[in-house]
Amino acid sequence: MTKQIKEKKKIQRQFEGEVVKAKANKTISVLVIEHKLHPKYQKRYQVSRKYPVHDEKGEAKEGDRIIFVECRPLSKTKRWRFLKKVS
């Protein structure tokens, strides 16, 4: 009687964006720009959003492109964690 335990894979959302503010301690603001297509008029338009991201070591500087992932709530607004620097 062997039981197979199925592991649930946690789906983590992942975004790439540009650091626009890196003045706070362990927190950076990242701007993510997404291009969408209007369903009726078939015109492309731009949607942007800023995310507060946790940067434990302070590696990211303003102007860097980074990748960040979803994590547990770290504060009132921070639910994202710095993963790696792209450029």
C-alpha positions in Angstrom: 0.0 0.0 0.0 2.1 2.8 -1.2 0.6 6.2 -1.4 1.7 8.6 -4.1 1.9 12.2 -2.8 1.2 14.7 -5.5 3.0 18.0 -5.0 1.2 21.1 -6.0 3.3 23.4 -8.0 2.9 27.0 -6.9 2.3 29.2 -9.9 4.4 32.4 -9.5 3.7 35.4 -11.6 6.8 36.9 -13.0 7.3 40.3 -14.6 10.1 42.3 -16.2 10.3 46.1 -15.8 12.5 49.1 -15.3 13.5 50.4 -11.9 12.2 54.0 -11.5 12.9 54.6 -7.8 15.5 53.0 -5.6 15.8 55.4 -2.7 14.0 53.5 0.1 15.7 50.9 2.2 15.1 47.4 0.7 12.3 48.6 -1.5 12.4 49.6 -5.2 9.6 50.9 -7.5 9.4 49.1 -10.8 7.5 50.3 -13.9 6.0 47.5 -16.1 4.7 48.5 -19.5 2.4 46.1 -21.2 1.0 46.4 -24.8 -2.6 45.3 -25.3 -4.9 45.0 -28.3 -8.4 46.6 -28.2 -10.9 43.8 -28.9 -13.2 45.9 -31.1 -11.0 48.4 -32.9 -7.8 46.2 -33.1 -5.7 49.1 -32.0 -2.6 48.6 -29.8 -2.4 50.6 -26.7 0.0 50.9 -23.7 -0.8 50.1 -20.1 1.7 50.8 -17.4 1.8 50.0 -13.7 4.3 50.5 -10.9 5.0 47.7 -8.4 6.8 48.0 -5.0 9.4 45.3 -5.0 11.5 43.9 -2.1 15.2 44.1 -2.8 16.9 42.6 0.2 20.6 43.3 -0.8 20.0 46.6 -2.6 21.4 45.3 -5.9 19.1 47.2 -8.2 19.7 50.8 -9.2 17.5 53.3 -11.1 17.4 52.6 -14.8 18.1 48.9 -14.5 15.8 46.3 -16.1 14.9 43.5 -13.6 12.8 40.4 -13.3 10.7 40.1 -10.2 8.3 37.4 -8.9 5.3 37.1 -6.7 5.8 36.1 -3.0 4.0 36.2 0.3 2.9 39.7 1.6 6.0 41.4 3.1 4.3 44.6 4.1 1.1 46.5 3.5 1.8 47.0 -0.2 4.8 44.7 -1.1 4.0 41.3 -2.6 6.9 41.1 -5.0 10.5 40.0 -4.6 13.5 40.9 -6.7 14.8 37.9 -8.7 17.6 39.0 -11.1 19.0 41.9 -13.1 18.5 41.7 -16.9 20.7 44.6 -17.9 
